[in-house]
Amino acid sequence: MITRRTALATGLFVAMPALLRAQPGPVAIVGAGAAGLAAAEILRQAHHPFVLLEARDRIGGRAHTDRSLGQGIPFDAGAQYIHWAERNPWSAIARETGATYTDQDGWARTLFIDGRPATEAERAHRRAGFTGLDAILAPKGADASLAAEAKVAGSDAETATSGLSRLSLGEDPDRVSAADYDRLWSGTDLWVDGYGDLVARHFAHLPVKLNCPVLSIDWSGPGIRLQTEQGTVEASAAIVTVPVGLLKDGSLAFRPNLPDASRTALAGLSMGAYTKIALRLDPAKVDARAFGDAVSVVRDGPTIYFEMGPFGHPIAVANLGGDLARDVCRTGEAAAVALATERLGAILGNHAAGAVTGGRLAAWWTDPHARGSYSIAAPGHADARIALRQPVGDRLFFAGEALAGGGAMTVGGATLDGERAAREVLKRFPA
């Protein structure tokens, strides 16, 4: 069946033996996550030809509303908050399209330690650790790690910082630049029911070549030559929006190699391992909303934050991050679901028997198209994000959440940075 999307796509691709040729002077966009989609929209509005290549069978990248739990039950496997909503472009999009969202975040009503309810003293101790944490973590000179900044304030601050870093950034605090963390934009957070769906709907009109991983980018000549699993694409310039994890693991080769400045910037960035495990619940046996969100802490095991019944859906979503989350991803879905079910059972008590009827692991760390959740700047490398923005050979441009400065690690930041890269291309390659 010929759909509008396939008709548009065939307008950009003319079949030739092992060769995909775009219109004269196209810009190749690698990756159809928020940054790539936003870049494509800017080029479309400027009537500049482009080719948008995506390795997955869908658009949106790490903004993805997953329905694989069955019964039509959705959960956002990736992004779910419109952060710093006062300046985030997705705030207006959510309002204009009638998306369901709230500025009321979940809160942890209960704290469990080693499978038992925490005492009031333990809860107070934990709250005290978070008191004044922003001031404690503010950089005090050298670009130190979050762990180093917290250590000065004592063990309570160290414990709180570990929880904050793993459950907000997806990384252990000794690997996170305090200076970079301090630069991140703050503001109101809007919690969206189906953020991935919102992104996909907003950009559904764009022509995308799906299931088309880019294997290498040759920028040795006057233009760009991209080798994909479906053939070769020739372009005047390329905007590369794939996650840092792919830029570092060799999945995407550059010929010749990237210049020293770009490689130095990449060396200062890595990927966190923010991970979610969604559990489908039998509403006849348990109403997750009645329990409220909960934190489960286990010595020598991952701390898990449970979102209970988000937006009324009969699910509990376990959130975890850092090295222990990496271990969970490596063990696979069955073991991850078993772990989350066990921890949830301690919280629900007698209500838990037979309540979990299915589960899904959103394992971004082992996802071959991501290799992590979102970017982290290492201590001593707080300027790496901006450094990676420097164009290579005036025809190779990078964009994405990793380069978004204060908007890093967010869909909004990726969107703004994709637009920035597209405007830079238009200055150099006017339509």
C-alpha positions as CSV (number, residue, x, y, z in Angstrom):
1,M,0.0,0.0,0.0
2,I,1.3,3.5,-0.9
3,T,0.9,5.8,2.0
4,R,1.6,9.5,2.2
5,R,4.9,8.8,4.0
6,T,6.1,6.3,1.4
7,A,5.2,8.6,-1.4
8,L,7.2,11.4,0.1
9,A,10.1,9.1,0.8
10,T,10.2,7.9,-2.8
11,G,10.3,11.5,-3.9
12,L,13.7,11.7,-2.1
13,F,15.1,8.3,-3.1
14,V,15.5,7.2,-6.7
15,A,16.3,3.5,-6.8
16,M,19.7,2.6,-8.3
17,P,21.8,-0.4,-7.8
18,A,23.2,-0.2,-4.3
19,L,22.9,3.6,-4.4
20,L,20.3,5.9,-2.9
21,R,20.6,9.4,-4.5
22,A,18.7,12.4,-3.0
23,Q,17.8,15.5,-4.8
24,P,20.7,17.8,-5.8
25,G,22.4,19.2,-2.8
26,P,20.5,17.4,-0.1
27,V,21.4,17.5,3.6
28,A,21.6,14.0,5.2
29,I,20.3,13.8,8.7
30,V,21.4,10.8,10.7
31,G,18.9,9.8,13.3
32,A,15.2,10.5,13.7
33,G,15.1,11.3,17.3
34,A,14.0,14.7,18.6
35,A,17.1,16.4,17.3
36,G,17.0,14.9,13.8
37,L,13.3,15.5,13.5
38,A,13.6,19.1,14.5
39,A,16.5,19.7,12.1
40,A,14.4,18.1,9.3
41,E,11.5,20.4,10.1
42,I,13.7,23.5,9.8
43,L,15.0,22.4,6.5
44,R,11.5,21.5,5.3
45,Q,10.2,24.9,6.1
46,A,13.2,26.4,4.3
47,H,12.4,24.3,1.2
48,H,15.9,22.7,1.4
49,P,16.1,19.1,0.3
50,F,17.1,16.6,2.9
51,V,17.3,12.9,3.6
52,L,16.3,11.7,7.0
53,L,17.8,8.3,7.9
54,E,16.7,6.2,10.9
55,A,18.1,2.9,12.1
56,R,14.9,1.9,14.0
57,D,11.5,1.0,12.6
58,R,10.0,4.1,14.3
59,I,10.8,7.8,14.9
60,G,11.4,9.4,18.2
61,G,14.6,7.8,19.4
62,R,14.7,7.8,23.2
63,A,11.3,9.5,23.4
64,H,9.2,6.4,23.0
65,T,5.7,5.4,24.4
66,D,5.8,1.6,24.7
67,R,2.6,-0.4,24.4
68,S,4.1,-3.9,24.4
69,L,2.7,-4.6,27.9
70,G,-0.5,-5.5,26.1
71,Q,-4.2,-4.4,26.6
72,G,-3.3,-1.1,25.1
73,I,-1.5,0.0,28.3
74,P,1.2,2.6,27.6
75,F,4.3,3.6,29.5
76,D,7.0,6.0,28.5
77,A,10.1,3.8,28.2
78,G,12.2,6.9,27.8
79,A,11.5,10.6,28.3
80,Q,8.4,11.5,30.2
81,Y,8.9,15.0,31.6
82,I,8.9,18.4,29.8
83,H,11.6,19.9,31.9
84,W,12.1,23.7,32.4
85,A,8.6,24.1,30.9
86,E,8.8,27.9,31.0
87,R,11.2,27.8,28.0
88,N,10.7,24.3,26.6
89,P,9.1,24.3,23.1
90,W,7.2,21.1,24.0
91,S,5.1,22.9,26.5
92,A,3.3,24.9,23.9
93,I,3.0,21.8,21.7
94,A,1.5,19.8,24.5
95,R,-1.1,22.5,25.2
96,E,-1.9,23.1,21.5
97,T,-2.4,19.4,20.8
98,G,-4.4,18.6,23.9
99,A,-1.9,16.2,25.4
100,T,-2.5,14.9,28.9
101,Y,0.0,16.3,31.3
102,T,0.3,17.6,34.9
103,D,2.7,19.7,36.9
104,Q,2.2,17.5,39.9
105,D,5.0,15.0,40.0
106,G,4.7,11.7,41.8
107,W,6.0,11.6,45.3
108,A,7.3,8.8,47.4
109,R,4.9,8.2,50.2
110,T,6.8,5.2,51.5
111,L,10.4,4.2,51.9
112,F,11.5,0.6,52.2
113,I,14.9,-0.5,53.4
114,D,16.0,-4.1,52.9
115,G,12.5,-5.1,52.3
116,R,10.9,-3.5,55.4
117,P,9.2,-0.1,55.9
118,A,11.6,2.5,57.1
119,T,11.3,3.8,60.6
120,E,10.5,7.5,61.2
121,A,14.1,8.1,62.2
122,E,15.3,6.6,59.0
123,R,12.9,8.7,56.9
124,A,14.0,11.8,58.8
125,H,17.6,10.9,58.3
126,R,17.1,10.5,54.5
127,R,15.2,13.8,54.3
128,A,18.0,15.6,56.1
129,G,20.5,14.3,53.5
130,F,18.6,16.1,50.8
131,T,18.3,19.4,52.6
132,G,20.3,22.0,50.9
133,L,21.7,19.6,48.4
134,D,21.7,22.1,45.5
135,A,24.0,24.4,47.5
136,I,26.2,21.5,48.5
137,L,26.7,20.3,44.9
138,A,27.4,23.8,43.5
139,P,30.9,23.7,42.0
140,K,33.5,25.4,44.3
141,G,36.4,25.9,41.9
142,A,37.8,23.0,40.0
143,D,35.5,20.9,37.8
144,A,35.1,18.1,40.4
145,S,32.6,15.3,40.5
146,L,29.2,15.3,42.3
147,A,30.6,12.7,44.7
148,A,33.6,14.9,45.6
149,E,31.4,18.0,46.2
150,A,29.1,16.0,48.4
151,K,31.9,14.3,50.4
152,V,32.8,17.6,52.0
153,A,29.3,17.8,53.5
154,G,29.3,14.4,55.1
155,S,27.8,11.0,54.8
156,D,24.1,12.1,54.7
157,A,24.9,14.3,51.7
158,E,26.9,11.6,50.0
159,T,24.0,9.2,50.3
160,A,21.5,11.7,49.0
161,T,23.8,12.7,46.1
162,S,24.1,9.0,45.1
163,G,20.3,8.7,45.0
164,L,19.9,12.0,43.1
165,S,22.6,11.1,40.6
166,R,21.4,7.6,39.8
167,L,17.7,8.3,39.8
168,S,17.9,11.6,38.0
169,L,21.0,11.3,35.7
170,G,21.3,7.5,35.5
171,E,24.9,7.6,36.6
172,D,27.1,7.1,39.6
173,P,28.1,10.5,41.1
174,D,31.8,10.0,40.9
175,R,31.5,10.2,37.1
176,V,29.4,13.3,36.8
177,S,30.8,16.8,36.5
178,A,29.4,19.1,39.2
179,A,30.0,22.1,36.9
180,D,28.0,20.5,34.1
181,Y,25.2,19.6,36.5
182,D,25.1,23.1,37.9
183,R,24.6,24.5,34.3
184,L,21.5,22.4,33.6
185,W,18.4,24.6,33.3
186,S,15.7,24.3,36.0
187,G,12.1,25.2,36.2
188,T,8.7,23.6,36.2
189,D,8.5,20.0,35.1
190,L,5.4,18.8,33.2
191,W,4.7,15.1,33.5
192,V,3.3,13.9,30.2
193,D,1.1,10.9,29.6
194,G,2.7,9.6,26.3
195,Y,5.6,12.0,25.6
196,G,6.9,9.6,23.0
197,D,3.5,9.6,21.3
198,L,3.5,13.4,21.4
199,V,6.9,13.6,19.6
200,A,5.8,11.0,17.0
201,R,2.6,12.8,16.2
202,H,4.1,16.2,16.0
203,F,6.7,15.0,13.4
204,A,4.6,12.4,11.6
205,H,4.4,14.5,8.4
206,L,8.2,14.2,7.8
207,P,9.5,11.7,5.2
208,V,11.9,9.3,7.0
209,K,13.8,6.3,5.7
210,L,13.3,3.8,8.5
211,N,15.3,0.6,9.1
212,C,18.3,2.3,7.5
213,P,21.3,2.3,9.9
214,V,24.2,4.5,8.7
215,L,27.4,2.5,9.0
216,S,30.0,5.0,7.9
217,I,30.3,8.7,6.9
218,D,33.0,9.6,4.4
219,W,33.8,13.3,4.4
220,S,37.1,13.1,2.6
221,G,35.7,14.7,-0.6
222,P,33.9,18.0,-1.2
223,G,30.6,16.4,-0.1
224,I,29.4,13.7,2.2
225,R,29.0,10.0,1.3
226,L,27.1,7.8,3.8
227,Q,27.2,4.1,3.6
228,T,23.9,2.5,5.0
229,E,22.6,-1.0,5.2
230,Q,20.4,-0.1,2.2
231,G,23.1,1.5,0.0
232,T,24.9,4.7,-0.3
233,V,23.6,8.2,0.1
234,E,25.4,11.2,-1.3
235,A,24.8,14.7,0.3
236,S,26.3,18.1,0.4
237,A,26.4,18.0,4.3
238,A,25.3,15.8,7.1
239,I,23.8,16.5,10.5
240,V,24.6,13.6,12.9
241,T,22.2,13.3,15.8
242,V,22.9,9.8,17.0
243,P,23.5,9.3,20.8
244,V,27.0,9.7,22.1
245,G,27.0,6.0,22.9
246,L,27.1,5.2,19.2
247,L,29.7,7.9,18.4
248,K,32.0,6.2,20.9
249,D,31.4,2.5,20.4
250,G,32.5,2.4,16.7
251,S,29.0,1.6,15.3
252,L,29.3,4.7,13.1
253,A,32.7,5.0,11.4
254,F,34.1,8.3,10.1
255,R,36.4,8.5,7.1
256,P,38.8,10.1,7.7
257,N,38.7,10.0,11.5
258,L,37.2,13.0,13.3
259,P,39.7,15.7,14.1
260,D,41.4,15.8,17.5
261,A,39.1,18.6,18.9
262,S,36.0,16.5,18.2
263,R,37.5,13.3,19.6
264,T,38.6,15.2,22.7
265,A,35.1,16.5,23.2
266,L,33.7,13.0,22.8
267,A,36.2,11.6,25.3
268,G,34.7,13.9,27.9
269,L,31.1,12.6,27.4
270,S,29.6,9.2,28.1
271,M,26.1,7.7,28.5
272,G,24.2,7.2,31.7
273,A,22.1,4.0,32.3
274,Y,18.7,5.3,33.4
275,T,16.5,2.2,33.2
276,K,12.8,1.4,33.6
277,I,11.0,-1.8,34.3
278,A,7.2,-1.5,33.7
279,L,5.0,-4.0,35.5
280,R,1.4,-4.6,34.4
281,L,-0.9,-5.0,37.4
282,D,-4.3,-6.7,37.7
283,P,-6.6,-3.9,38.8
284,A,-8.9,-6.4,40.5
285,K,-6.1,-7.3,42.9
286,V,-4.3,-4.0,43.5
287,D,-4.9,-0.3,42.8
288,A,-1.4,1.1,42.5
289,R,-2.6,4.7,42.9
290,A,-3.8,3.9,46.5
291,F,-0.3,3.2,47.6
292,G,1.5,6.2,46.1
293,D,5.0,6.2,44.8
294,A,7.7,4.4,46.8
295,V,11.5,4.1,47.1
296,S,13.0,0.7,47.7
297,V,16.6,0.7,49.1
298,V,18.6,-2.5,49.4
299,R,22.2,-2.7,50.6
300,D,24.5,-3.8,47.7
301,G,21.6,-3.6,45.3
302,P,20.0,-1.0,43.2
303,T,17.8,1.7,44.7
304,I,14.5,1.6,42.9
305,Y,11.9,4.4,42.6
306,F,8.4,3.0,41.9
307,E,5.9,5.2,40.0
308,M,2.6,3.7,41.1
309,G,-0.3,3.9,38.7
310,P,0.9,6.8,36.6
311,F,-2.1,8.7,35.0
312,G,-4.4,5.9,36.3
313,H,-2.8,3.2,34.2
314,P,-2.7,-0.2,35.9
315,I,1.1,-0.4,36.1
316,A,4.0,0.2,38.4
317,V,7.2,1.5,36.8
318,A,10.5,0.8,38.4
319,N,13.2,3.4,37.8
320,L,16.9,2.9,38.5
321,G,20.3,4.0,37.3
322,G,24.1,3.7,37.5
323,D,26.3,0.6,37.4
324,L,23.7,-1.6,39.2
325,A,21.2,-0.6,36.5
326,R,23.7,-1.6,33.9
327,D,23.9,-5.0,35.6
328,V,20.1,-5.3,35.4
329,C,20.1,-4.5,31.7
330,R,22.8,-7.1,31.0
331,T,20.9,-9.8,32.9
332,G,17.9,-9.4,30.6
333,E,14.2,-8.8,30.8
334,A,13.1,-11.9,32.7
335,A,15.5,-11.3,35.6
336,A,14.8,-7.5,35.6
337,V,11.0,-8.2,35.8
338,A,11.6,-10.7,38.6
339,L,13.7,-8.2,40.6
340,A,11.1,-5.4,40.2
341,T,8.3,-7.8,41.1
342,E,10.1,-8.9,44.2
343,R,10.7,-5.4,45.4
344,L,7.2,-4.4,44.6
345,G,5.9,-7.3,46.6
346,A,7.6,-6.0,49.7
347,I,5.8,-2.7,49.2
348,L,2.3,-4.0,48.5
349,G,2.4,-6.8,51.0
350,N,-0.6,-9.2,50.9
351,H,-2.0,-7.2,48.0
352,A,0.8,-8.3,45.7
353,A,0.0,-12.0,45.4
354,G,-0.6,-12.6,41.7
355,A,-1.0,-8.9,41.0
356,V,1.8,-8.6,38.4
357,T,0.6,-10.0,35.1
358,G,3.4,-8.9,32.8
359,G,6.5,-6.8,32.5
360,R,8.8,-5.0,30.1
361,L,12.4,-3.8,30.5
362,A,13.4,-0.5,28.8
363,A,17.1,-1.4,28.7
364,W,18.7,1.6,27.0
365,W,22.1,0.6,28.2
366,T,22.1,-2.5,26.0
367,D,20.0,-1.0,23.2
368,P,22.2,-1.2,20.0
369,H,20.7,2.1,18.8
370,A,21.4,4.1,22.0
371,R,24.0,2.4,24.2
372,G,22.7,4.4,27.1
373,S,20.0,6.7,28.4
374,Y,21.3,10.2,28.0
375,S,24.7,12.0,28.0
376,I,26.9,12.6,31.0
377,A,29.8,15.1,31.1
378,A,32.7,13.7,33.1
379,P,34.5,15.7,35.8
380,G,36.9,18.0,34.2
381,H,35.0,18.0,30.9
382,A,32.1,20.4,31.6
383,D,32.9,22.2,28.3
384,A,32.7,19.1,26.1
385,R,29.1,19.7,25.1
386,I,29.8,23.0,23.5
387,A,33.1,21.9,22.0
388,L,31.4,19.1,20.1
389,R,29.2,21.6,18.3
390,Q,32.2,22.7,16.2
391,P,31.5,21.7,12.5
392,V,33.9,19.3,10.9
393,G,35.1,20.4,7.5
394,D,32.3,22.9,7.2
395,R,30.0,20.0,6.1
396,L,29.7,17.6,9.1
397,F,27.6,18.9,11.9
398,F,26.7,17.2,15.2
399,A,23.4,17.8,17.2
400,G,21.4,16.3,20.0
401,E,20.7,16.4,23.7
402,A,24.5,15.9,24.4
403,L,25.3,19.2,22.8
404,A,22.3,21.2,24.3
405,G,24.2,22.9,27.1
406,G,21.8,23.7,29.9
407,G,19.1,21.7,28.0
408,A,21.2,18.5,27.9
409,M,19.6,15.2,28.7
410,T,16.1,16.3,27.6
411,V,13.9,16.1,24.6
412,G,13.5,19.9,24.7
413,G,17.3,20.4,24.6
414,A,17.6,17.9,21.7
415,T,14.9,19.7,19.8
416,L,16.5,23.1,20.2
417,D,19.9,21.8,19.3
418,G,18.6,20.1,16.2
419,E,17.1,23.4,15.1
420,R,20.4,25.2,15.8
421,A,22.4,22.7,13.6
422,A,19.9,23.0,10.8
423,R,20.1,26.8,10.8
424,E,23.9,26.5,10.7
425,V,23.7,24.3,7.7
426,L,21.3,26.7,6.0
427,K,23.8,29.5,6.4
428,R,26.5,27.5,4.7
429,F,24.3,25.7,2.2
430,P,21.4,28.0,1.3
431,A,18.6,26.4,-0.7
